[in-house]
Amino acid sequence: MRGPLLKALSGRGAFYAVRVNALGPGGAVLVSITASKGRIPLLFGPGELKAAHISQVVRAALDGAAL
């Protein structure tokens, strides 16, 4: 997940703290992105862990929250 997250966060002119946690045996992953203006928790299911999808979701979430 490191590559897709770095791609989505780079060039935004802000500092982000990112935590990635696996949740239970089902393969879900929680990505928590914290900035000075707030925090966004994103939950990805096992079928959503493709690099392009992760980057797209993270970018859209940051844009929508104006972080």
Long-range contacts (C-beta under 8 A, 24 or more apart in sequence): 1-29, 1-31, 1-49, 1-54, 3-51, 4-51, 4-52, 4-54, 4-55, 4-58, 5-31, 5-54, 5-55, 5-58, 7-51, 7-55, 8-54, 8-55, 8-56, 8-58, 8-59, 8-62, 9-33, 9-58, 9-62, 12-62, 14-67, 16-67, 31-58, 33-58, 33-61, 33-62, 33-67, 35-67, 37-65, 37-66, 37-67, 38-65, 38-67, 40-65, 40-67
